Amino acid sequence: MARVKGALATRKRRNKTLKLAKGYWGSRSKHFKMAKEAVMKSGNYAYVGRRLKKRDFRRLWITRISAACKINGMNYSTFMNGLKKAGITLNRKMLSEIAISDAAGFTALTEKAKAAL
C-alpha cells in the first residue's frame, strides 16, 4: 500500500489561516508562522470584544435611563427600586428605548415607581 503524504491537508490548513490573515500589515499576511500568531491574537481580541460589547451597552442603557429619571425628578436607583416594587419587569434595553422615543410613557413609568415607594 502506498504511503499517504499530508501535503494537501497541510496546504489547505495553511491557506485557511492565511485567508483569515488577509489584509494584515506586512509579513503577517504573507508568512504562515506570523499569520498564525496574528490570527490567534485577533481571535482572542474578538472573543473579549464580544463580552465587552454587552458591558458597554448595559452602561449606555443605564446612562440613558438615569438621564430620563433626572428629568422626572428621580434618580436611577430609586426608579429601579420603585419599578421592582410596582411589579413592572421591563429590562434596561426597553426602558432606555422608551426613554428616548416615548417621553410621556416614561413619565408614566416614573409616576408608577413613585407611587410604589
PDB file as gemmi writes it, atoms N, CA and C in Angstrom:
CRYST1    1.000    1.000    1.000  90.00  90.00  90.00 P 1                      
ATOM      1  N   MET A   1       0.841  -1.189   0.000  1.00  0.00           N  
ATOM      2  CA  MET A   1       0.000   0.000   0.000  1.00  0.00           C  
ATOM      3  C   MET A   1       0.883   1.248   0.000  1.00  0.00           C  
ATOM      4  N   ALA A   2       0.504   2.237  -0.774  1.00  0.00           N  
ATOM      5  CA  ALA A   2       1.311   3.447  -0.906  1.00  0.00           C  
ATOM      6  C   ALA A   2       1.175   4.336   0.321  1.00  0.00           C  
ATOM      7  N   ARG A   3       2.246   5.041   0.607  1.00  0.00           N  
ATOM      8  CA  ARG A   3       2.261   5.946   1.752  1.00  0.00           C  
ATOM      9  C   ARG A   3       1.522   7.235   1.382  1.00  0.00           C  
ATOM     10  N   VAL A   4       0.692   7.714   2.299  1.00  0.00           N  
ATOM     11  CA  VAL A   4      -0.068   8.943   2.063  1.00  0.00           C  
ATOM     12  C   VAL A   4       0.708  10.104   2.651  1.00  0.00           C  
ATOM     13  N   LYS A   5       0.984  11.100   1.829  1.00  0.00           N  
ATOM     14  CA  LYS A   5       1.666  12.300   2.304  1.00  0.00           C  
ATOM     15  C   LYS A   5       0.618  13.345   2.674  1.00  0.00           C  
ATOM     16  N   GLY A   6       0.935  14.183   3.647  1.00  0.00           N  
ATOM     17  CA  GLY A   6      -0.049  15.154   4.149  1.00  0.00           C  
ATOM     18  C   GLY A   6       0.030  16.520   3.493  1.00  0.00           C  
ATOM     19  N   ALA A   7       0.607  16.578   2.312  1.00  0.00           N  
ATOM     20  CA  ALA A   7       0.850  17.879   1.676  1.00  0.00           C  
ATOM     21  C   ALA A   7      -0.449  18.637   1.409  1.00  0.00           C  
ATOM     22  N   LEU A   8      -1.443  17.950   0.904  1.00  0.00           N  
ATOM     23  CA  LEU A   8      -2.700  18.616   0.551  1.00  0.00           C  
ATOM     24  C   LEU A   8      -3.389  19.170   1.798  1.00  0.00           C  
ATOM     25  N   ALA A   9      -3.463  18.349   2.848  1.00  0.00           N  
ATOM     26  CA  ALA A   9      -4.111  18.781   4.091  1.00  0.00           C  
ATOM     27  C   ALA A   9      -3.350  19.937   4.732  1.00  0.00           C  
ATOM     28  N   THR A  10      -2.004  19.840   4.683  1.00  0.00           N  
ATOM     29  CA  THR A  10      -1.182  20.903   5.269  1.00  0.00           C  
ATOM     30  C   THR A  10      -1.386  22.210   4.522  1.00  0.00           C  
ATOM     31  N   ARG A  11      -1.375  22.140   3.199  1.00  0.00           N  
ATOM     32  CA  ARG A  11      -1.564  23.343   2.380  1.00  0.00           C  
ATOM     33  C   ARG A  11      -2.946  23.956   2.612  1.00  0.00           C  
ATOM     34  N   LYS A  12      -3.956  23.112   2.726  1.00  0.00           N  
ATOM     35  CA  LYS A  12      -5.316  23.611   2.975  1.00  0.00           C  
ATOM     36  C   LYS A  12      -5.393  24.335   4.324  1.00  0.00           C  
ATOM     37  N   ARG A  13      -4.768  23.721   5.337  1.00  0.00           N  
ATOM     38  CA  ARG A  13      -4.778  24.322   6.669  1.00  0.00           C  
ATOM     39  C   ARG A  13      -4.053  25.666   6.666  1.00  0.00           C  
ATOM     40  N   ARG A  14      -2.900  25.695   6.003  1.00  0.00           N  
ATOM     41  CA  ARG A  14      -2.124  26.933   5.949  1.00  0.00           C  
ATOM     42  C   ARG A  14      -2.841  28.014   5.163  1.00  0.00           C  
ATOM     43  N   ASN A  15      -3.459  27.633   4.064  1.00  0.00           N  
ATOM     44  CA  ASN A  15      -4.186  28.619   3.258  1.00  0.00           C  
ATOM     45  C   ASN A  15      -5.393  29.174   4.000  1.00  0.00           C  
ATOM     46  N   LYS A  16      -6.019  28.323   4.833  1.00  0.00           N  
ATOM     47  CA  LYS A  16      -7.156  28.777   5.635  1.00  0.00           C  
ATOM     48  C   LYS A  16      -6.712  29.869   6.614  1.00  0.00           C  
ATOM     49  N   THR A  17      -5.561  29.658   7.258  1.00  0.00           N  
ATOM     50  CA  THR A  17      -5.016  30.650   8.195  1.00  0.00           C  
ATOM     51  C   THR A  17      -4.614  31.915   7.457  1.00  0.00           C  
ATOM     52  N   LEU A  18      -3.955  31.755   6.301  1.00  0.00           N  
ATOM     53  CA  LEU A  18      -3.527  32.922   5.518  1.00  0.00           C  
ATOM     54  C   LEU A  18      -4.725  33.719   5.006  1.00  0.00           C  
ATOM     55  N   LYS A  19      -5.800  33.022   4.695  1.00  0.00           N  
ATOM     56  CA  LYS A  19      -7.017  33.722   4.252  1.00  0.00           C  
ATOM     57  C   LYS A  19      -7.595  34.571   5.388  1.00  0.00           C  
ATOM     58  N   LEU A  20      -7.554  34.031   6.616  1.00  0.00           N  
ATOM     59  CA  LEU A  20      -8.032  34.797   7.770  1.00  0.00           C  
ATOM     60  C   LEU A  20      -7.148  36.012   8.048  1.00  0.00           C  
ATOM     61  N   ALA A  21      -5.858  35.903   7.696  1.00  0.00           N  
ATOM     62  CA  ALA A  21      -4.902  36.986   7.946  1.00  0.00           C  
ATOM     63  C   ALA A  21      -4.840  37.985   6.796  1.00  0.00           C  
ATOM     64  N   LYS A  22      -5.716  37.857   5.835  1.00  0.00           N  
ATOM     65  CA  LYS A  22      -5.705  38.750   4.671  1.00  0.00           C  
ATOM     66  C   LYS A  22      -5.953  40.192   5.119  1.00  0.00           C  
ATOM     67  N   GLY A  23      -5.134  41.090   4.625  1.00  0.00           N  
ATOM     68  CA  GLY A  23      -5.277  42.493   4.980  1.00  0.00           C  
ATOM     69  C   GLY A  23      -4.435  42.909   6.162  1.00  0.00           C  
ATOM     70  N   TYR A  24      -3.783  41.958   6.835  1.00  0.00           N  
ATOM     71  CA  TYR A  24      -2.904  42.298   7.948  1.00  0.00           C  
ATOM     72  C   TYR A  24      -1.635  42.945   7.410  1.00  0.00           C  
ATOM     73  N   TRP A  25      -0.971  43.723   8.242  1.00  0.00           N  
ATOM     74  CA  TRP A  25       0.178  44.508   7.823  1.00  0.00           C  
ATOM     75  C   TRP A  25       1.421  43.648   7.651  1.00  0.00           C  
ATOM     76  N   GLY A  26       2.152  43.894   6.578  1.00  0.00           N  
ATOM     77  CA  GLY A  26       3.460  43.277   6.372  1.00  0.00           C  
ATOM     78  C   GLY A  26       3.431  41.771   6.250  1.00  0.00           C  
ATOM     79  N   SER A  27       4.386  41.136   6.927  1.00  0.00           N  
ATOM     80  CA  SER A  27       4.558  39.680   6.829  1.00  0.00           C  
ATOM     81  C   SER A  27       3.413  38.914   7.470  1.00  0.00           C  
ATOM     82  N   ARG A  28       2.647  39.592   8.287  1.00  0.00           N  
ATOM     83  CA  ARG A  28       1.563  38.908   8.993  1.00  0.00           C  
ATOM     84  C   ARG A  28       0.521  38.342   8.034  1.00  0.00           C  
ATOM     85  N   SER A  29       0.454  38.874   6.832  1.00  0.00           N  
ATOM     86  CA  SER A  29      -0.500  38.343   5.861  1.00  0.00           C  
ATOM     87  C   SER A  29       0.159  37.420   4.840  1.00  0.00           C  
ATOM     88  N   LYS A  30       1.503  37.331   4.869  1.00  0.00           N  
ATOM     89  CA  LYS A  30       2.216  36.545   3.857  1.00  0.00           C  
ATOM     90  C   LYS A  30       2.833  35.265   4.414  1.00  0.00           C  
ATOM     91  N   HIS A  31       3.467  35.346   5.578  1.00  0.00           N  
ATOM     92  CA  HIS A  31       4.169  34.204   6.148  1.00  0.00           C  
ATOM     93  C   HIS A  31       3.274  33.450   7.122  1.00  0.00           C  
ATOM     94  N   PHE A  32       3.248  32.122   6.958  1.00  0.00           N  
ATOM     95  CA  PHE A  32       2.316  31.316   7.746  1.00  0.00           C  
ATOM     96  C   PHE A  32       2.536  31.455   9.246  1.00  0.00           C  
ATOM     97  N   LYS A  33       3.808  31.397   9.680  1.00  0.00           N  
ATOM     98  CA  LYS A  33       4.094  31.421  11.111  1.00  0.00           C  
ATOM     99  C   LYS A  33       3.601  32.722  11.753  1.00  0.00           C  
ATOM    100  N   MET A  34       3.890  33.850  11.114  1.00  0.00           N  
ATOM    101  CA  MET A  34       3.457  35.138  11.653  1.00  0.00           C  
ATOM    102  C   MET A  34       1.946  35.313  11.529  1.00  0.00           C  
ATOM    103  N   ALA A  35       1.395  34.794  10.425  1.00  0.00           N  
ATOM    104  CA  ALA A  35      -0.055  34.882  10.218  1.00  0.00           C  
ATOM    105  C   ALA A  35      -0.791  34.092  11.287  1.00  0.00           C  
ATOM    106  N   LYS A  36      -0.243  32.923  11.635  1.00  0.00           N  
ATOM    107  CA  LYS A  36      -0.879  32.076  12.654  1.00  0.00           C  
ATOM    108  C   LYS A  36      -0.937  32.804  13.996  1.00  0.00           C  
ATOM    109  N   GLU A  37       0.170  33.444  14.376  1.00  0.00           N  
ATOM    110  CA  GLU A  37       0.205  34.197  15.632  1.00  0.00           C  
ATOM    111  C   GLU A  37      -0.791  35.351  15.614  1.00  0.00           C  
ATOM    112  N   ALA A  38      -0.825  36.071  14.483  1.00  0.00           N  
ATOM    113  CA  ALA A  38      -1.714  37.230  14.360  1.00  0.00           C  
ATOM    114  C   ALA A  38      -3.180  36.813  14.406  1.00  0.00           C  
ATOM    115  N   VAL A  39      -3.503  35.694  13.747  1.00  0.00           N  
ATOM    116  CA  VAL A  39      -4.891  35.212  13.718  1.00  0.00           C  
ATOM    117  C   VAL A  39      -5.321  34.754  15.107  1.00  0.00           C  
ATOM    118  N   MET A  40      -4.417  34.079  15.830  1.00  0.00           N  
ATOM    119  CA  MET A  40      -4.753  33.638  17.195  1.00  0.00           C  
ATOM    120  C   MET A  40      -5.003  34.840  18.100  1.00  0.00           C  
ATOM    121  N   LYS A  41      -4.144  35.853  17.981  1.00  0.00           N  
ATOM    122  CA  LYS A  41      -4.291  37.044  18.805  1.00  0.00           C  
ATOM    123  C   LYS A  41      -5.573  37.795  18.460  1.00  0.00           C  
ATOM    124  N   SER A  42      -5.862  37.906  17.162  1.00  0.00           N  
ATOM    125  CA  SER A  42      -7.084  38.615  16.760  1.00  0.00           C  
ATOM    126  C   SER A  42      -8.331  37.856  17.207  1.00  0.00           C  
ATOM    127  N   GLY A  43      -8.230  36.522  17.219  1.00  0.00           N  
ATOM    128  CA  GLY A  43      -9.340  35.719  17.719  1.00  0.00           C  
ATOM    129  C   GLY A  43      -9.600  35.975  19.192  1.00  0.00           C  
ATOM    130  N   ASN A  44      -8.525  36.128  19.964  1.00  0.00           N  
ATOM    131  CA  ASN A  44      -8.673  36.435  21.389  1.00  0.00           C  
ATOM    132  C   ASN A  44      -9.292  37.810  21.593  1.00  0.00           C  
ATOM    133  N   TYR A  45      -8.838  38.784  20.805  1.00  0.00           N  
ATOM    134  CA  TYR A  45      -9.400  40.134  20.900  1.00  0.00           C  
ATOM    135  C   TYR A  45     -10.890  40.130  20.554  1.00  0.00           C  
ATOM    136  N   ALA A  46     -11.246  39.356  19.536  1.00  0.00           N  
ATOM    137  CA  ALA A  46     -12.651  39.283  19.122  1.00  0.00           C  
ATOM    138  C   ALA A  46     -13.507  38.653  20.215  1.00  0.00           C  
ATOM    139  N   TYR A  47     -12.964  37.602  20.860  1.00  0.00           N  
ATOM    140  CA  TYR A  47     -13.680  36.912  21.934  1.00  0.00           C  
ATOM    141  C   TYR A  47     -13.932  37.873  23.097  1.00  0.00           C  
ATOM    142  N   VAL A  48     -12.881  38.590  23.499  1.00  0.00           N  
ATOM    143  CA  VAL A  48     -13.012  39.543  24.605  1.00  0.00           C  
ATOM    144  C   VAL A  48     -13.968  40.663  24.212  1.00  0.00           C  
ATOM    145  N   GLY A  49     -13.863  41.125  22.971  1.00  0.00           N  
ATOM    146  CA  GLY A  49     -14.705  42.217  22.489  1.00  0.00           C  
ATOM    147  C   GLY A  49     -16.183  41.890  22.516  1.00  0.00           C  
ATOM    148  N   ARG A  50     -16.508  40.638  22.231  1.00  0.00           N  
ATOM    149  CA  ARG A  50     -17.929  40.236  22.262  1.00  0.00           C  
ATOM    150  C   ARG A  50     -18.487  40.324  23.667  1.00  0.00           C  
ATOM    151  N   ARG A  51     -17.635  40.073  24.672  1.00  0.00           N  
ATOM    152  CA  ARG A  51     -18.093  40.193  26.051  1.00  0.00           C  
ATOM    153  C   ARG A  51     -18.149  41.643  26.498  1.00  0.00           C  
ATOM    154  N   LEU A  52     -17.165  42.442  26.066  1.00  0.00           N  
ATOM    155  CA  LEU A  52     -17.135  43.855  26.438  1.00  0.00           C  
ATOM    156  C   LEU A  52     -18.316  44.617  25.835  1.00  0.00           C  
ATOM    157  N   LYS A  53     -18.757  44.183  24.660  1.00  0.00           N  
ATOM    158  CA  LYS A  53     -19.880  44.852  23.996  1.00  0.00           C  
ATOM    159  C   LYS A  53     -21.137  44.798  24.858  1.00  0.00           C  
ATOM    160  N   LYS A  54     -21.363  43.657  25.490  1.00  0.00           N  
ATOM    161  CA  LYS A  54     -22.538  43.514  26.359  1.00  0.00           C  
ATOM    162  C   LYS A  54     -22.457  44.489  27.532  1.00  0.00           C  
ATOM    163  N   ARG A  55     -21.240  44.600  28.106  1.00  0.00           N  
ATOM    164  CA  ARG A  55     -20.999  45.517  29.216  1.00  0.00           C  
ATOM    165  C   ARG A  55     -21.255  46.963  28.804  1.00  0.00           C  
ATOM    166  N   ASP A  56     -20.695  47.323  27.637  1.00  0.00           N  
ATOM    167  CA  ASP A  56     -20.794  48.707  27.155  1.00  0.00           C  
ATOM    168  C   ASP A  56     -22.244  49.100  26.890  1.00  0.00           C  
ATOM    169  N   PHE A  57     -23.012  48.194  26.281  1.00  0.00           N  
ATOM    170  CA  PHE A  57     -24.406  48.514  26.001  1.00  0.00           C  
ATOM    171  C   PHE A  57     -25.215  48.669  27.280  1.00  0.00           C  
ATOM    172  N   ARG A  58     -24.959  47.808  28.267  1.00  0.00           N  
ATOM    173  CA  ARG A  58     -25.671  47.932  29.533  1.00  0.00           C  
ATOM    174  C   ARG A  58     -25.375  49.286  30.185  1.00  0.00           C  
ATOM    175  N   ARG A  59     -24.098  49.720  30.154  1.00  0.00           N  
ATOM    176  CA  ARG A  59     -23.732  51.036  30.688  1.00  0.00           C  
ATOM    177  C   ARG A  59     -24.455  52.153  29.953  1.00  0.00           C  
ATOM    178  N   LEU A  60     -24.563  52.036  28.625  1.00  0.00           N  
ATOM    179  CA  LEU A  60     -25.252  53.044  27.819  1.00  0.00           C  
ATOM    180  C   LEU A  60     -26.729  53.124  28.196  1.00  0.00           C  
ATOM    181  N   TRP A  61     -27.380  51.958  28.330  1.00  0.00           N  
ATOM    182  CA  TRP A  61     -28.802  51.942  28.693  1.00  0.00           C  
ATOM    183  C   TRP A  61     -29.024  52.567  30.057  1.00  0.00           C  
ATOM    184  N   ILE A  62     -28.159  52.235  31.013  1.00  0.00           N  
ATOM    185  CA  ILE A  62     -28.307  52.777  32.363  1.00  0.00           C  
ATOM    186  C   ILE A  62     -28.126  54.289  32.359  1.00  0.00           C  
ATOM    187  N   THR A  63     -27.170  54.787  31.569  1.00  0.00           N  
ATOM    188  CA  THR A  63     -26.944  56.233  31.463  1.00  0.00           C  
ATOM    189  C   THR A  63     -28.168  56.929  30.889  1.00  0.00           C  
ATOM    190  N   ARG A  64     -28.762  56.334  29.866  1.00  0.00           N  
ATOM    191  CA  ARG A  64     -29.964  56.917  29.249  1.00  0.00           C  
ATOM    192  C   ARG A  64     -31.140  56.938  30.221  1.00  0.00           C  
ATOM    193  N   ILE A  65     -31.335  55.829  30.926  1.00  0.00           N  
ATOM    194  CA  ILE A  65     -32.436  55.758  31.899  1.00  0.00           C  
ATOM    195  C   ILE A  65     -32.217  56.775  33.008  1.00  0.00           C  
ATOM    196  N   SER A  66     -30.974  56.879  33.482  1.00  0.00           N  
ATOM    197  CA  SER A  66     -30.638  57.808  34.555  1.00  0.00           C  
ATOM    198  C   SER A  66     -30.923  59.244  34.146  1.00  0.00           C  
ATOM    199  N   ALA A  67     -30.569  59.603  32.907  1.00  0.00           N  
ATOM    200  CA  ALA A  67     -30.811  60.965  32.411  1.00  0.00           C  
ATOM    201  C   ALA A  67     -32.308  61.254  32.342  1.00  0.00           C  
ATOM    202  N   ALA A  68     -33.081  60.267  31.879  1.00  0.00           N  
ATOM    203  CA  ALA A  68     -34.530  60.446  31.788  1.00  0.00           C  
ATOM    204  C   ALA A  68     -35.158  60.528  33.179  1.00  0.00           C  
ATOM    205  N   CYS A  69     -34.618  59.799  34.134  1.00  0.00           N  
ATOM    206  CA  CYS A  69     -35.131  59.849  35.512  1.00  0.00           C  
ATOM    207  C   CYS A  69     -34.893  61.220  36.125  1.00  0.00           C  
ATOM    208  N   LYS A  70     -33.707  61.775  35.889  1.00  0.00           N  
ATOM    209  CA  LYS A  70     -33.383  63.093  36.439  1.00  0.00           C  
ATOM    210  C   LYS A  70     -34.338  64.161  35.915  1.00  0.00           C  
ATOM    211  N   ILE A  71     -34.747  64.037  34.657  1.00  0.00           N  
ATOM    212  CA  ILE A  71     -35.719  64.973  34.079  1.00  0.00           C  
ATOM    213  C   ILE A  71     -37.040  64.892  34.838  1.00  0.00           C  
ATOM    214  N   ASN A  72     -37.387  63.682  35.269  1.00  0.00           N  
ATOM    215  CA  ASN A  72     -38.632  63.465  36.001  1.00  0.00           C  
ATOM    216  C   ASN A  72     -38.468  63.561  37.521  1.00  0.00           C  
ATOM    217  N   GLY A  73     -37.352  64.110  37.967  1.00  0.00           N  
ATOM    218  CA  GLY A  73     -37.145  64.363  39.393  1.00  0.00           C  
ATOM    219  C   GLY A  73     -36.922  63.120  40.226  1.00  0.00           C  
ATOM    220  N   MET A  74     -36.155  62.190  39.699  1.00  0.00           N  
ATOM    221  CA  MET A  74     -35.883  60.934  40.396  1.00  0.00           C  
ATOM    222  C   MET A  74     -34.471  60.498  40.054  1.00  0.00           C  
ATOM    223  N   ASN A  75     -33.869  59.682  40.901  1.00  0.00           N  
ATOM    224  CA  ASN A  75     -32.593  59.128  40.464  1.00  0.00           C  
ATOM    225  C   ASN A  75     -32.777  57.672  40.038  1.00  0.00           C  
ATOM    226  N   TYR A  76     -31.741  57.126  39.405  1.00  0.00           N  
ATOM    227  CA  TYR A  76     -31.834  55.811  38.771  1.00  0.00           C  
ATOM    228  C   TYR A  76     -32.177  54.698  39.755  1.00  0.00           C  
ATOM    229  N   SER A  77     -31.471  54.675  40.888  1.00  0.00           N  
ATOM    230  CA  SER A  77     -31.645  53.551  41.813  1.00  0.00           C  
ATOM    231  C   SER A  77     -33.041  53.520  42.430  1.00  0.00           C  
ATOM    232  N   THR A  78     -33.577  54.704  42.792  1.00  0.00           N  
ATOM    233  CA  THR A  78     -34.930  54.720  43.367  1.00  0.00           C  
ATOM    234  C   THR A  78     -35.969  54.369  42.308  1.00  0.00           C  
ATOM    235  N   PHE A  79     -35.708  54.774  41.062  1.00  0.00           N  
ATOM    236  CA  PHE A  79     -36.611  54.436  39.954  1.00  0.00           C  
ATOM    237  C   PHE A  79     -36.671  52.923  39.758  1.00  0.00           C  
ATOM    238  N   MET A  80     -35.502  52.281  39.716  1.00  0.00           N  
ATOM    239  CA  MET A  80     -35.464  50.833  39.506  1.00  0.00           C  
ATOM    240  C   MET A  80     -36.083  50.091  40.698  1.00  0.00           C  
ATOM    241  N   ASN A  81     -35.852  50.601  41.904  1.00  0.00           N  
ATOM    242  CA  ASN A  81     -36.453  50.012  43.100  1.00  0.00           C  
ATOM    243  C   ASN A  81     -37.978  50.149  43.046  1.00  0.00           C  
ATOM    244  N   GLY A  82     -38.448  51.323  42.634  1.00  0.00           N  
ATOM    245  CA  GLY A  82     -39.884  51.555  42.516  1.00  0.00           C  
ATOM    246  C   GLY A  82     -40.535  50.649  41.477  1.00  0.00           C  
ATOM    247  N   LEU A  83     -39.866  50.455  40.353  1.00  0.00           N  
ATOM    248  CA  LEU A  83     -40.398  49.554  39.315  1.00  0.00           C  
ATOM    249  C   LEU A  83     -40.501  48.126  39.840  1.00  0.00           C  
ATOM    250  N   LYS A  84     -39.486  47.716  40.582  1.00  0.00           N  
ATOM    251  CA  LYS A  84     -39.488  46.353  41.125  1.00  0.00           C  
ATOM    252  C   LYS A  84     -40.641  46.172  42.101  1.00  0.00           C  
ATOM    253  N   LYS A  85     -40.856  47.180  42.960  1.00  0.00           N  
ATOM    254  CA  LYS A  85     -41.938  47.092  43.936  1.00  0.00           C  
ATOM    255  C   LYS A  85     -43.310  47.195  43.276  1.00  0.00           C  
ATOM    256  N   ALA A  86     -43.377  47.913  42.136  1.00  0.00           N  
ATOM    257  CA  ALA A  86     -44.637  48.040  41.400  1.00  0.00           C  
ATOM    258  C   ALA A  86     -44.938  46.795  40.572  1.00  0.00           C  
ATOM    259  N   GLY A  87     -43.975  45.912  40.464  1.00  0.00           N  
ATOM    260  CA  GLY A  87     -44.175  44.670  39.702  1.00  0.00           C  
ATOM    261  C   GLY A  87     -43.997  44.850  38.210  1.00  0.00           C  
ATOM    262  N   ILE A  88     -43.288  45.902  37.811  1.00  0.00           N  
ATOM    263  CA  ILE A  88     -43.036  46.148  36.391  1.00  0.00           C  
ATOM    264  C   ILE A  88     -41.680  45.538  36.044  1.00  0.00           C  
ATOM    265  N   THR A  89     -41.708  44.548  35.165  1.00  0.00           N  
ATOM    266  CA  THR A  89     -40.468  43.850  34.817  1.00  0.00           C  
ATOM    267  C   THR A  89     -40.071  44.172  33.374  1.00  0.00           C  
ATOM    268  N   LEU A  90     -39.555  45.371  33.177  1.00  0.00           N  
ATOM    269  CA  LEU A  90     -39.011  45.759  31.876  1.00  0.00           C  
ATOM    270  C   LEU A  90     -37.493  45.765  31.993  1.00  0.00           C  
ATOM    271  N   ASN A  91     -36.821  45.244  30.965  1.00  0.00           N  
ATOM    272  CA  ASN A  91     -35.360  45.259  31.034  1.00  0.00           C  
ATOM    273  C   ASN A  91     -34.817  46.639  30.672  1.00  0.00           C  
ATOM    274  N   ARG A  92     -33.534  46.836  30.946  1.00  0.00           N  
ATOM    275  CA  ARG A  92     -32.924  48.149  30.779  1.00  0.00           C  
ATOM    276  C   ARG A  92     -32.907  48.595  29.327  1.00  0.00           C  
ATOM    277  N   LYS A  93     -32.780  47.653  28.409  1.00  0.00           N  
ATOM    278  CA  LYS A  93     -32.784  47.995  26.987  1.00  0.00           C  
ATOM    279  C   LYS A  93     -34.121  48.616  26.592  1.00  0.00           C  
ATOM    280  N   MET A  94     -35.204  47.996  27.004  1.00  0.00           N  
ATOM    281  CA  MET A  94     -36.539  48.501  26.664  1.00  0.00           C  
ATOM    282  C   MET A  94     -36.821  49.827  27.379  1.00  0.00           C  
ATOM    283  N   LEU A  95     -36.377  49.934  28.632  1.00  0.00           N  
ATOM    284  CA  LEU A  95     -36.571  51.186  29.364  1.00  0.00           C  
ATOM    285  C   LEU A  95     -35.848  52.341  28.682  1.00  0.00           C  
ATOM    286  N   SER A  96     -34.633  52.085  28.187  1.00  0.00           N  
ATOM    287  CA  SER A  96     -33.897  53.157  27.506  1.00  0.00           C  
ATOM    288  C   SER A  96     -34.567  53.522  26.188  1.00  0.00           C  
ATOM    289  N   GLU A  97     -35.115  52.539  25.479  1.00  0.00           N  
ATOM    290  CA  GLU A  97     -35.843  52.831  24.232  1.00  0.00           C  
ATOM    291  C   GLU A  97     -37.088  53.663  24.514  1.00  0.00           C  
ATOM    292  N   ILE A  98     -37.797  53.343  25.591  1.00  0.00           N  
ATOM    293  CA  ILE A  98     -38.981  54.118  25.978  1.00  0.00           C  
ATOM    294  C   ILE A  98     -38.566  55.538  26.344  1.00  0.00           C  
ATOM    295  N   ALA A  99     -37.450  55.672  27.073  1.00  0.00           N  
ATOM    296  CA  ALA A  99     -36.965  56.992  27.484  1.00  0.00           C  
ATOM    297  C   ALA A  99     -36.628  57.859  26.278  1.00  0.00           C  
ATOM    298  N   ILE A 100     -36.099  57.243  25.208  1.00  0.00           N  
ATOM    299  CA  ILE A 100     -35.729  58.001  24.013  1.00  0.00           C  
ATOM    300  C   ILE A 100     -36.943  58.352  23.167  1.00  0.00           C  
ATOM    301  N   SER A 101     -37.762  57.346  22.881  1.00  0.00           N  
ATOM    302  CA  SER A 101     -38.827  57.539  21.889  1.00  0.00           C  
ATOM    303  C   SER A 101     -40.157  58.005  22.470  1.00  0.00           C  
ATOM    304  N   ASP A 102     -40.460  57.648  23.719  1.00  0.00           N  
ATOM    305  CA  ASP A 102     -41.772  57.961  24.291  1.00  0.00           C  
ATOM    306  C   ASP A 102     -41.603  58.601  25.669  1.00  0.00           C  
ATOM    307  N   ALA A 103     -41.395  59.905  25.685  1.00  0.00           N  
ATOM    308  CA  ALA A 103     -41.150  60.618  26.946  1.00  0.00           C  
ATOM    309  C   ALA A 103     -42.364  60.560  27.872  1.00  0.00           C  
ATOM    310  N   ALA A 104     -43.564  60.649  27.300  1.00  0.00           N  
ATOM    311  CA  ALA A 104     -44.784  60.599  28.110  1.00  0.00           C  
ATOM    312  C   ALA A 104     -44.945  59.234  28.778  1.00  0.00           C  
ATOM    313  N   GLY A 105     -44.640  58.188  28.037  1.00  0.00           N  
ATOM    314  CA  GLY A 105     -44.713  56.835  28.582  1.00  0.00           C  
ATOM    315  C   GLY A 105     -43.715  56.632  29.710  1.00  0.00           C  
ATOM    316  N   PHE A 106     -42.521  57.206  29.553  1.00  0.00           N  
ATOM    317  CA  PHE A 106     -41.506  57.077  30.601  1.00  0.00           C  
ATOM    318  C   PHE A 106     -41.920  57.857  31.844  1.00  0.00           C  
ATOM    319  N   THR A 107     -42.553  59.013  31.634  1.00  0.00           N  
ATOM    320  CA  THR A 107     -43.054  59.799  32.767  1.00  0.00           C  
ATOM    321  C   THR A 107     -44.101  59.000  33.539  1.00  0.00           C  
ATOM    322  N   ALA A 108     -44.958  58.290  32.814  1.00  0.00           N  
ATOM    323  CA  ALA A 108     -45.969  57.444  33.460  1.00  0.00           C  
ATOM    324  C   ALA A 108     -45.296  56.337  34.283  1.00  0.00           C  
ATOM    325  N   LEU A 109     -44.224  55.791  33.756  1.00  0.00           N  
ATOM    326  CA  LEU A 109     -43.498  54.756  34.498  1.00  0.00           C  
ATOM    327  C   LEU A 109     -42.881  55.324  35.774  1.00  0.00           C  
ATOM    328  N   THR A 110     -42.333  56.549  35.693  1.00  0.00           N  
ATOM    329  CA  THR A 110     -41.750  57.152  36.889  1.00  0.00           C  
ATOM    330  C   THR A 110     -42.826  57.442  37.936  1.00  0.00           C  
ATOM    331  N   GLU A 111     -44.007  57.824  37.483  1.00  0.00           N  
ATOM    332  CA  GLU A 111     -45.114  58.073  38.420  1.00  0.00           C  
ATOM    333  C   GLU A 111     -45.521  56.776  39.122  1.00  0.00           C  
ATOM    334  N   LYS A 112     -45.571  55.677  38.372  1.00  0.00           N  
ATOM    335  CA  LYS A 112     -45.920  54.385  38.980  1.00  0.00           C  
ATOM    336  C   LYS A 112     -44.839  53.946  39.971  1.00  0.00           C  
ATOM    337  N   ALA A 113     -43.572  54.218  39.618  1.00  0.00           N  
ATOM    338  CA  ALA A 113     -42.469  53.863  40.502  1.00  0.00           C  
ATOM    339  C   ALA A 113     -42.528  54.689  41.797  1.00  0.00           C  
ATOM    340  N   LYS A 114     -42.876  55.983  41.675  1.00  0.00           N  
ATOM    341  CA  LYS A 114     -43.007  56.849  42.856  1.00  0.00           C  
ATOM    342  C   LYS A 114     -44.151  56.374  43.743  1.00  0.00           C  
ATOM    343  N   ALA A 115     -45.252  55.970  43.108  1.00  0.00           N  
ATOM    344  CA  ALA A 115     -46.424  55.517  43.857  1.00  0.00           C  
ATOM    345  C   ALA A 115     -46.134  54.221  44.624  1.00  0.00           C  
ATOM    346  N   ALA A 116     -45.294  53.373  44.041  1.00  0.00           N  
ATOM    347  CA  ALA A 116     -44.992  52.093  44.673  1.00  0.00           C  
ATOM    348  C   ALA A 116     -44.065  52.245  45.882  1.00  0.00           C  
ATOM    349  N   LEU A 117     -43.340  53.362  45.923  1.00  0.00           N  
ATOM    350  CA  LEU A 117     -42.394  53.555  47.044  1.00  0.00           C  
ATOM    351  C   LEU A 117     -43.057  54.095  48.264  1.00  0.00           C  
TER     352      LEU A 117                                                      
END                                                                             
